[in-house]
């Protein structure tokens, strides 16, 4: 974990709570907590501290002071927790990667920690920031995954149509780059000048439709819709116009496709 993320996670907790509990049963951060310095926060190592004495200090002696309570073990059962009443109005800090990431994203559901941990490879600094712009506090596993897909696709929203539009755009742009390095004609290749069903046959294998044709037919099925009869273009037209206007011109959907 990067130190800046570690500190940022703690600061975020103290921005909303006066008391923060930190349980570290593996003692992974025993050195970090000894050297930790947070402005206006008192760190108490609870290894040998009297819980009743700490309770008195927090609630009676210093009722306005912020405290970070570090424990070298898991939280005890409620019936054995002398600090339970304080714990209920305080917050708990987790120092693992997934917990820090959730805190960075502003998602309070710690139940997503395992889900985040399994997708650790996704979370570069750039992707994490992009995902933060899309998420809300009410995320679940499915919605979070969809927004991660939106980030990878470069979509500005997590709407399905925006994700598909960006993926198709990237695909067609890649095909354009490939075309610049591929011969225009050859055995079994239908060149740009050979349209198929009124559509450019760029890169199509003889006897098979080009990928653009497949996409076009998928987005514009054969029977005219009310939108087309009203003079509106189907999604495929919008895609073609936006990403390759020079090739496709002002082609509208055709009922014969």
C-alpha positions as CSV (number, residue, x, y, z in Angstrom):
1,X,0.0,0.0,0.0
2,X,1.3,3.4,-0.9
3,X,1.8,5.7,2.1
4,X,-0.2,8.5,0.6
5,X,-3.2,6.2,0.2
6,X,-2.7,5.0,3.7
7,X,-2.8,8.5,5.1
8,X,-5.6,9.6,2.8
9,X,-7.7,6.7,4.1
10,X,-7.3,7.7,7.7
11,X,-7.9,11.4,7.0
12,X,-11.2,10.5,5.3
13,X,-12.3,8.6,8.4
14,X,-11.5,11.4,10.7
15,X,-13.3,13.9,8.5
16,X,-16.5,12.2,9.6
17,X,-15.7,10.6,12.9
18,X,-13.9,11.6,16.1
19,X,-13.0,8.0,17.1
20,X,-11.5,5.4,14.7
21,X,-10.8,1.8,15.5
22,X,-8.0,0.0,13.7
23,X,-7.7,-3.8,14.1
24,X,-4.4,-5.3,12.8
25,X,-4.4,-9.0,13.8
26,X,-1.5,-9.8,11.6
27,X,0.5,-6.9,13.0
28,X,1.4,-5.9,9.5
29,X,1.4,-2.2,10.3
30,X,3.0,-2.2,13.7
31,X,5.9,-0.1,12.5
32,X,3.7,2.3,10.5
33,X,1.4,3.0,13.4
34,X,4.4,3.7,15.7
35,X,5.6,6.4,13.3
36,X,2.3,7.7,12.2
37,X,1.6,11.4,12.7
38,X,-1.8,12.8,12.0
39,X,-2.6,16.4,12.8
40,X,-4.9,16.8,15.8
41,X,-5.2,13.0,16.2
42,X,-4.0,11.0,19.2
43,X,-2.9,7.5,18.5
44,X,-3.3,4.9,21.3
45,X,-1.7,1.5,21.0
46,X,-4.2,-0.8,22.8
47,X,-1.8,-3.7,23.2
48,X,-1.4,-3.2,26.9
49,X,-3.7,-0.2,27.5
50,X,-6.5,-0.4,30.0
51,X,-9.8,-0.2,28.0
52,X,-11.6,1.3,30.9
53,X,-8.9,4.0,31.3
54,X,-9.1,4.7,27.6
55,X,-12.9,4.9,27.8
56,X,-12.7,7.5,30.5
57,X,-10.1,9.5,28.6
58,X,-12.1,9.5,25.4
59,X,-15.5,10.3,26.9
60,X,-14.7,12.4,30.0
61,X,-11.2,13.7,30.0
62,X,-10.9,14.7,26.4
63,X,-14.4,14.7,24.9
64,X,-13.4,16.8,21.8
65,X,-10.1,15.1,20.9
66,X,-9.8,12.8,18.0
67,X,-8.5,9.3,18.7
68,X,-7.1,6.4,16.6
69,X,-7.2,3.2,18.6
70,X,-4.8,0.5,17.2
71,X,-5.4,-3.1,18.3
72,X,-3.1,-6.1,17.5
73,X,-6.1,-8.4,17.3
74,X,-9.5,-8.7,15.8
75,X,-12.5,-7.0,17.3
76,X,-13.8,-9.0,20.3
77,X,-17.4,-10.3,20.5
78,X,-19.9,-7.7,21.6
79,X,-20.5,-9.2,25.0
80,X,-16.7,-9.0,25.7
81,X,-16.2,-5.5,24.2
82,X,-15.7,-2.8,26.9
83,X,-15.7,-0.2,24.2
84,X,-18.8,-1.3,22.4
85,X,-20.8,1.8,23.1
86,X,-18.0,4.0,21.7
87,X,-17.5,1.6,18.7
88,X,-21.2,2.0,17.7
89,X,-20.8,5.7,17.1
90,X,-17.3,5.6,15.7
91,X,-15.7,4.2,12.5
92,X,-13.4,1.3,11.7
93,X,-10.3,1.6,9.5
94,X,-9.1,-1.2,7.3
95,X,-5.5,-1.0,5.9
96,X,-5.7,-3.6,3.1
97,X,-5.7,-2.7,-0.6
98,X,-9.4,-3.3,-1.2
99,X,-10.5,-1.2,1.8
100,X,-8.3,1.7,0.8
101,X,-9.6,1.5,-2.7
102,X,-13.2,1.5,-1.6
103,X,-12.4,4.5,0.6
104,X,-10.8,6.3,-2.3
105,X,-13.8,5.6,-4.5
106,X,-16.2,6.8,-1.7
107,X,-18.0,3.5,-1.5
108,X,-18.9,2.6,2.2
109,X,-19.8,-1.0,1.5
110,X,-16.9,-3.0,3.0
111,X,-18.7,-6.1,1.8
112,X,-17.2,-5.4,-1.6
113,X,-13.6,-5.8,-0.3
114,X,-13.2,-9.3,-1.6
115,X,-14.8,-8.3,-5.0
116,X,-12.3,-5.4,-5.3
117,X,-9.3,-7.6,-4.3
118,X,-10.1,-10.1,-7.1
119,X,-9.9,-7.2,-9.6
120,X,-6.8,-5.6,-8.2
121,X,-5.1,-5.6,-11.6
122,X,-7.7,-3.1,-12.9
123,X,-6.9,-0.4,-10.4
124,X,-4.2,1.8,-11.9
125,X,-4.1,5.4,-10.7
126,X,-5.7,6.6,-14.0
127,X,-8.5,4.0,-14.0
128,X,-9.3,4.5,-10.3
129,X,-9.8,8.2,-10.9
130,X,-12.0,7.5,-13.9
131,X,-14.0,5.0,-12.0
132,X,-14.4,7.4,-9.1
133,X,-16.2,9.8,-11.4
134,X,-18.8,7.1,-12.2
135,X,-19.6,5.4,-8.9
136,X,-22.0,6.2,-6.2
137,X,-22.3,5.1,-2.6
138,X,-25.0,2.5,-3.5
139,X,-22.8,0.2,-5.6
140,X,-23.1,-3.6,-5.7
141,X,-20.9,-6.1,-7.5
142,X,-22.8,-6.0,-10.8
143,X,-23.0,-2.2,-11.0
144,X,-19.4,-1.8,-10.0
145,X,-18.3,-4.3,-12.7
146,X,-20.3,-2.5,-15.4
147,X,-18.7,0.8,-14.5
148,X,-15.3,-0.8,-14.6
149,X,-16.1,-2.0,-18.1
150,X,-17.2,1.5,-19.0
151,X,-13.8,2.8,-17.9
152,X,-11.9,0.2,-20.0
153,X,-14.1,1.1,-23.0
154,X,-13.4,4.8,-22.5
155,X,-17.2,5.5,-22.1
156,X,-18.2,8.7,-20.3
157,X,-21.2,6.9,-18.7
158,X,-22.0,3.4,-17.7
159,X,-25.0,3.2,-20.0
160,X,-24.9,0.1,-22.2
161,X,-25.3,2.1,-25.4
162,X,-22.3,4.3,-24.6
163,X,-20.2,1.3,-23.8
164,X,-21.1,-0.4,-27.0
165,X,-20.6,2.8,-29.0
166,X,-17.1,3.2,-27.7
167,X,-16.2,-0.5,-28.2
168,X,-17.5,-0.4,-31.8
169,X,-15.6,2.9,-32.4
170,X,-12.4,1.4,-31.2
171,X,-12.9,-1.7,-33.3
172,X,-13.5,0.2,-36.5
173,X,-10.6,2.6,-35.9
174,X,-8.4,-0.5,-35.4
175,X,-9.7,-1.9,-38.6
176,X,-8.8,1.4,-40.3
177,X,-5.3,1.2,-39.0
178,X,-5.0,-2.4,-40.2
179,X,-6.2,-1.5,-43.6
180,X,-3.4,1.0,-44.1
181,X,-1.0,-1.8,-43.8
182,X,-2.9,-4.4,-45.8
183,X,-2.9,-4.7,-49.7
184,X,-6.1,-3.4,-51.3
185,X,-6.6,-6.5,-53.4
186,X,-5.7,-10.1,-53.5
187,X,-7.0,-13.6,-53.7
188,X,-10.2,-14.0,-51.7
189,X,-10.4,-10.3,-50.7
190,X,-13.2,-8.0,-51.6
191,X,-11.7,-4.6,-52.0
192,X,-13.0,-1.2,-50.9
193,X,-14.5,-0.6,-54.4
194,X,-16.6,-3.8,-54.2
195,X,-19.7,-3.0,-52.2
196,X,-21.8,-5.8,-50.7
197,X,-25.6,-5.1,-50.5
198,X,-24.9,-1.5,-50.9
199,X,-22.4,-1.4,-48.1
200,X,-18.6,-1.1,-48.3
201,X,-17.0,-4.6,-48.3
202,X,-13.7,-3.4,-46.8
203,X,-11.7,-6.4,-45.6
204,X,-14.4,-8.9,-46.1
205,X,-13.5,-12.5,-47.0
206,X,-15.1,-13.6,-50.3
207,X,-18.5,-15.1,-49.6
208,X,-18.7,-13.6,-46.1
209,X,-20.0,-10.1,-45.0
210,X,-17.5,-7.6,-43.7
211,X,-17.6,-7.0,-39.9
212,X,-19.2,-3.6,-40.5
213,X,-22.0,-5.3,-42.4
214,X,-22.6,-7.6,-39.5
215,X,-22.7,-4.8,-37.0
216,X,-25.0,-2.8,-39.3
217,X,-27.5,-5.6,-39.7
218,X,-27.4,-6.3,-36.0
219,X,-28.3,-2.7,-35.1
220,X,-30.7,-2.2,-38.1
221,X,-32.8,-5.4,-38.5
222,X,-34.7,-5.9,-41.7
223,X,-38.2,-4.6,-41.0
224,X,-38.5,-0.8,-41.0
225,X,-39.3,0.7,-37.6
226,X,-41.4,3.6,-36.6
227,X,-38.3,5.7,-36.1
228,X,-37.1,5.0,-39.7
229,X,-40.6,5.7,-41.1
230,X,-40.4,9.0,-39.3
231,X,-37.2,9.8,-41.2
232,X,-34.9,9.1,-38.2
233,X,-31.7,7.2,-38.5
234,X,-31.1,4.0,-36.6
235,X,-28.1,3.5,-34.1
236,X,-25.9,2.0,-36.8
237,X,-26.3,5.2,-39.0
238,X,-25.2,7.3,-36.0
239,X,-22.2,5.1,-35.4
240,X,-21.2,5.1,-39.1
241,X,-21.6,8.9,-39.4
242,X,-19.6,9.6,-36.3
243,X,-16.7,7.3,-36.8
244,X,-16.2,7.0,-40.5
245,X,-18.2,9.7,-42.4
246,X,-15.8,9.8,-45.2
247,X,-16.4,6.3,-46.2
248,X,-20.1,5.8,-45.4
249,X,-21.4,9.3,-46.3
250,X,-25.0,9.9,-45.4
251,X,-26.2,6.4,-45.7
252,X,-29.6,5.7,-44.0
253,X,-30.9,2.4,-42.8
254,X,-32.4,0.2,-45.5
255,X,-35.2,-2.3,-45.0
256,X,-33.5,-4.7,-47.4
257,X,-30.6,-5.3,-45.0
